[in-house]
Structure formats: structure tokens, C-alpha cells
Amino acid sequence: MTRRIAACLLLAALGAAACGGGGSGTSAATSGGLVAEVASFDLAVGPAGRFIVGLLTNDQQFVSYGSVHLRFTYEGRGEKGARSLPGPEATAPFISLPGSPAADSRRGPVAVPSSAGKGVYGAQVAFDRAGFWKVHVSARVVGEGKARAATAAFPVRDKHAIPAPGDPALPSENLTVRSPNVPTKAVDSRAEGADVPDPELHQTTIARALDLHRPAVVVFATPVYCTSRFCGPVTDMVQELARAYSDRASFIHVEIWQDFEKKELTRAAAEWLFRGNDLNEPWVFVIGADGRIAARLDNVVTRDEIEPLLRALPVIGPEPAA
């Protein structure tokens, strides 16, 4: 099994080796002193969806906070001599990784060390044709006289490969704290001995939530082995939501690896995410009481993005004991 490194731009700033491909088959490019990397995993033709991109300076600092301008061009399906066609444009505000300093729209964009502002820029963007696209990012970095720019290429599919909003949720029997004869690290990679660090997220299965017609928030992440190192903060954020909104939804963490050393995936992770000999994480899915996916968010996911969906749900009380 091969695993592409997701958001290599961001990994480089965290001290990992730089590379040129992201989780969506993206490529990074340098222009005007910036490197851009598309951090979205599964882009497809259809209604506007979440598009995220990270920015890094040539001296390995994050570009964070404020907003940047995104301009898209369609580059064809790989045919020789294809002409670039203009596409949508968008203003993309900064999205802070959970645990990083909160984004301040009045400050930035600024070039900062990774410890001072991890995150990406995001906007809702619709793509009207499949093939190869480019995003042209323009950022007016504080203290500089002119805008810096960067481009990155990425593919857009005819259809989503990963379950998307409107699709029925897959009734997976993910591992829980009560699963027999299973090592606890297959339940959560941070487990030590018999102790699972976030038991609130390992009490029930996706299949049971669907049977009960109960909304669910499901995070697919491997906090210890995550290539982007974003899985731990995102899982912790979902655990915080579980403590605040357990009377409105079920909250579930699906560990990616049954056995990391043997490269064996958990069954639920494979069912939802393993496509084309590849798997990317983290993902967060919000499932409605009707059993359909109401929202999905990839890579960098924040409480501010999920909490409004939970607040809109009625209070239904805690889930009945299994």
C-alpha cells in the first residue's frame, strides 16, 4: 500500500522532508517568494465545496492570518496544447489548526514560524469540469509593498471518490472500547495499555447511530501516525465537541490503522477512505438523522466550522446504552 504525503508544504514547515505532491495529487509551485500546496483531498465537479490551500515562504515560514485572493484556471485533461481557461475567483480567509493561535482577520497575512500560526486558507469554490486546474494565490504580506504570488496544480474528478454531502453514510462497524480481542491501539493509536485517551469517542459505531436515526460526527484520524500531524489536534477538537453536545449527536473516532507495522487498515477506515491504493486523513463527517452526510471537512478542521451544525440540531438526550 502506498500513502501519498498530504499537505507536504505544511509538513516541510514542521521539519519533515519537503516533497512535491499532496493528498489530491497536487503539485506545489514557487512564484514571488511563496510556495502553495493544495490541502484538499477529494475535489470534484458539482456545487461549491470547501477548497483549502497552504502557503509557505521560501525560508520555511508559514503565511498565516488575514485573507488571500484565489484565482482558478482550467488546464484541460492533459492533452497537448490545451489552453488555459478562466475559472472562479474567491477571497479565502485563514483557518487555524485547532490548538494554534486563533485567526485574527485584522492581522495578516503575515509570515510567521510554524509554532505561531499553523493553518490554511479556505473558500467555497465550484468547479464546472473535470481535469487539471491551477490555483493562483495572491497574498499581501504585512510589511511588504507588493503582493506575493504562488500557483499550484491539482486534479478535479467527475465524481467524488470519498462519501460526500448528500450521500448515504456507510453503516460501518468501527472498533469501540468494547470490541473483543482487539489491541487498544487499533481503537486509538494514542492508547497505552488498556487506557484509551478519548473514551467519549469510542462508545458506539456508525452503524448503531444510523440504526437509532441519531446524528453523528465522525472523525477519521490516526493521531500518532498522521503524515500531516493534524490528526491529533482535530481529534481533540471533536472530543471537546462531544463533551458539549453529547445530547444532540453521537461522536465517533475511527482509528486508521489496525496494525501500523503491518500496514493493515481498520475495516471502517478502509470502507470510507481507501481508494486507488491511497488513503488520506484526517476527515470529519457530519451525518444527519436521515442517515445522509450533511457535511464533510478534510485536513484542517475547526470547531467554528462544525459547531453551528450541532447548535441547529434539537436536544435528543444521551445515546441509550449499548
C-alpha positions in Angstrom: 0.0 0.0 0.0 1.3 3.4 -0.9 0.4 6.5 1.1 0.9 9.9 -0.5 2.1 12.6 1.9 -0.7 15.1 2.4 0.0 18.8 2.5 3.8 18.5 2.1 4.1 22.2 2.2 2.9 22.2 5.7 5.0 19.2 6.7 8.1 21.0 5.5 7.4 23.8 7.9 7.1 21.2 10.7 10.5 19.8 10.0 9.6 16.9 7.7 11.2 16.4 4.3 9.8 18.6 1.5 8.1 17.0 -1.4 6.1 18.0 -4.4 2.8 16.1 -4.2 -0.2 16.4 -1.9 -3.0 14.1 -1.0 -5.0 15.0 -4.1 -2.2 14.6 -6.5 -1.4 18.3 -6.2 1.8 19.9 -7.1 3.4 22.9 -5.4 4.9 25.8 -7.3 7.0 28.8 -6.3 6.3 32.3 -7.6 7.1 35.6 -6.0 8.8 34.0 -3.0 5.9 31.8 -1.9 5.1 28.1 -2.2 1.5 27.0 -2.4 0.1 23.5 -1.7 -3.5 22.5 -2.2 -4.6 20.7 1.0 -8.0 19.5 -0.2 -8.1 15.7 -0.7 -11.1 15.0 -3.0 -12.2 17.7 -5.4 -15.0 17.0 -7.9 -17.3 18.7 -10.3 -20.5 20.0 -8.7 -21.8 22.5 -6.2 -19.5 24.8 -4.3 -17.4 23.0 -1.8 -14.5 23.6 0.6 -11.2 24.4 -1.0 -8.1 24.8 1.2 -4.6 25.8 0.3 -1.5 26.3 2.5 1.2 28.9 1.9 4.9 28.9 2.9 7.7 31.3 2.2 11.0 30.2 0.6 12.6 30.4 4.0 10.2 27.9 5.5 7.8 30.2 7.4 4.0 29.9 7.3 2.0 32.6 5.7 -0.9 32.9 8.2 -3.9 35.1 9.2 -5.8 37.6 7.2 -7.1 36.6 3.8 -5.7 35.9 0.4 -7.1 36.0 -3.2 -7.6 32.9 -5.2 -8.0 32.8 -8.9 -8.5 29.5 -10.8 -7.8 28.4 -14.3 -8.8 25.2 -16.1 -5.8 23.5 -17.8 -7.5 20.6 -19.7 -7.3 16.9 -19.3 -3.6 16.6 -20.1 -4.0 16.9 -23.8 -1.1 18.5 -25.7 -1.5 22.2 -26.4 -4.5 22.7 -24.1 -5.3 26.4 -23.5 -5.9 27.8 -20.0 -9.5 28.9 -19.4 -10.5 31.3 -16.7 -12.4 29.9 -13.8 -13.8 31.2 -10.5 -12.2 33.7 -8.1 -12.6 33.8 -4.3 -11.4 35.5 -1.2 -10.1 32.9 1.3 -9.8 33.7 5.0 -7.3 31.9 7.2 -8.3 28.7 9.0 -6.2 28.0 12.1 -5.4 24.4 13.0 -7.0 23.5 16.4 -4.6 24.3 19.2 -2.9 27.1 17.2 -3.4 30.8 18.0 -6.8 31.9 16.8 -7.0 33.6 13.4 -7.3 37.4 13.5 -8.8 38.8 10.3 -7.4 42.2 11.2 -3.8 40.9 11.2 -2.2 39.5 8.1 -1.3 37.8 6.0 2.0 37.6 7.9 5.0 35.3 7.7 5.4 33.5 11.0 7.2 30.4 12.4 5.1 27.3 12.4 4.7 27.5 16.1 2.9 30.8 15.8 0.3 30.1 13.2 -0.4 26.7 11.6 -3.3 26.5 9.2 -4.6 27.0 5.7 -6.7 29.4 3.6 -10.1 28.3 2.7 -13.1 29.2 0.5 -16.2 27.7 -1.1 -15.4 27.1 -4.7 -17.4 25.3 -7.5 -15.6 23.5 -10.4 -17.6 23.0 -13.6 -15.4 20.5 -15.4 -13.1 17.6 -14.6 -9.4 17.7 -15.4 -6.4 19.6 -14.2 -6.8 23.0 -12.6 -4.4 25.6 -11.2 -5.0 28.0 -8.3 -3.2 31.3 -8.4 -2.8 32.7 -4.9 -2.1 36.3 -4.2 -1.1 37.5 -0.7 -0.3 41.0 0.5 2.0 40.1 3.3 2.1 42.7 6.1 5.1 45.0 5.9 5.8 44.3 2.2 5.0 46.8 -0.5 3.6 44.5 -3.1 1.6 41.2 -3.2 3.4 37.9 -3.3 2.1 35.1 -5.6 2.2 31.4 -6.0 0.5 28.7 -8.1 -0.4 25.1 -7.5 -1.9 22.5 -9.9 -4.5 19.9 -8.7 -7.0 17.4 -10.3 -10.8 17.7 -10.2 -12.7 14.4 -10.7 -16.0 13.9 -12.4 -17.4 12.5 -9.1 -16.2 12.4 -5.6 -14.2 9.2 -4.6 -15.0 9.7 -0.9 -18.5 9.8 0.5 -19.8 13.4 0.0 -22.7 15.6 1.3 -26.0 14.1 0.2 -24.6 10.5 0.0 -25.9 7.9 2.5 -23.4 7.2 5.3 -21.8 3.8 5.2 -23.0 1.6 8.2 -19.6 0.7 9.4 -18.9 -1.4 12.5 -15.9 0.6 13.7 -14.0 -0.5 16.7 -15.0 0.6 20.2 -13.8 0.2 23.7 -16.0 -2.9 23.9 -14.7 -4.6 20.7 -13.4 -8.1 21.8 -9.9 -9.3 21.1 -8.7 -6.0 19.6 -5.5 -4.2 20.7 -6.4 -0.8 22.1 -4.0 0.9 19.6 -6.4 -0.2 16.9 -9.1 1.7 18.7 -6.9 4.8 19.2 -3.2 4.9 18.2 -2.5 7.0 21.4 -3.7 4.2 23.7 -1.3 3.0 26.4 -2.1 -0.4 27.7 -5.8 -0.7 28.4 -6.4 3.1 28.5 -8.0 4.8 25.6 -7.3 8.6 25.9 -10.7 9.8 24.5 -13.3 7.2 25.6 -16.2 9.6 24.7 -15.3 8.9 21.0 -15.2 5.1 21.3 -18.5 4.2 22.8 -20.6 3.4 19.7 -20.5 2.6 16.0 -21.5 4.4 12.9 -23.9 1.5 12.1 -25.6 1.9 15.6 -26.0 5.7 15.2 -27.7 5.1 11.8 -30.0 2.4 13.3 -31.1 4.9 16.0 -31.6 7.7 13.4 -29.2 9.7 15.5 -27.0 12.5 14.1 -23.3 11.7 14.3 -19.9 13.4 14.0 -17.3 11.0 12.8 -13.5 11.8 12.8 -11.2 9.5 10.8 -7.7 10.1 12.1 -4.6 8.4 13.3 -3.2 10.8 16.0 0.2 9.0 16.3 1.0 8.1 12.7 -0.6 11.0 10.8 1.6 12.3 8.0 0.3 15.8 8.2 0.4 15.8 12.1 -3.0 17.4 12.1 -4.9 14.3 13.3 -4.2 14.8 17.0 -5.4 18.4 17.2 -8.5 17.6 15.1 -9.4 14.6 17.1 -9.0 16.6 20.3 -11.3 19.2 18.9 -14.0 16.6 18.2 -13.6 15.3 21.7 -14.3 18.8 23.1 -17.5 18.9 21.0 -18.5 15.5 22.3 -18.4 16.8 25.8 -20.5 19.9 24.9 -23.1 18.3 22.5 -23.5 14.7 23.5 -27.2 15.3 23.9 -27.5 16.2 20.2 -25.4 13.7 18.4 -23.1 10.7 18.7 -19.4 11.4 18.4 -17.1 8.7 17.0 -13.3 8.5 16.3 -12.3 5.9 13.8 -8.6 5.0 14.0 -6.9 4.4 10.6 -4.6 1.6 11.5 -5.4 -1.9 12.8 -1.7 -2.6 12.8 0.6 0.2 11.6 3.7 -2.0 11.4 1.9 -4.4 9.1 0.2 -1.6 7.2 -3.2 -3.1 8.0 -6.1 -0.6 7.9 -9.1 -0.8 10.2 -12.1 -2.0 8.3 -14.1 1.2 8.8 -11.3 3.4 7.6 -10.9 1.2 4.5 -14.6 1.3 3.8 -14.8 5.1 3.9 -11.4 6.3 2.7 -9.2 3.7 0.9 -9.4 4.5 -2.8 -7.0 3.7 -5.6 -4.4 2.2 -3.2 -4.3 5.5 -1.3 -5.8 6.9 1.9 -5.6 10.5 3.3 -6.5 11.8 6.7 -7.9 13.4 8.8 -11.5 13.7 7.8 -14.6 14.8 9.7 -18.1 13.8 8.6 -21.3 15.2 10.0 -24.2 12.7 9.5 -27.8 13.8 9.8 -30.7 11.9 11.5 -31.8 10.8 8.0 -28.6 8.8 7.6 -27.1 11.1 4.9 -23.9 13.0 5.1 -24.6 16.7 5.8 -21.1 17.9 5.7 -17.5 16.7 5.4 -14.3 18.5 6.1 -10.7 17.4 5.4 -7.2 18.0 6.7 -7.6 21.2 8.8 -10.9 21.2 10.6 -12.1 23.7 13.2 -14.7 23.9 15.9 -16.1 27.0 14.3 -17.0 25.0 11.2 -18.8 22.2 12.9 -20.4 23.8 16.0 -23.1 25.8 14.0 -24.3 22.5 12.6 -24.6 21.0 16.1 -26.3 24.0 17.5 -29.0 23.7 14.9 -29.8 20.1 16.0 -32.6 19.5 18.6 -31.7 18.2 22.0 -32.4 14.5 21.9 -30.7 13.3 25.1 -27.8 10.9 25.5 -27.5 7.8 23.5 -29.0 4.7 25.0 -26.5 2.2 26.5 -25.4 -0.5 24.1 
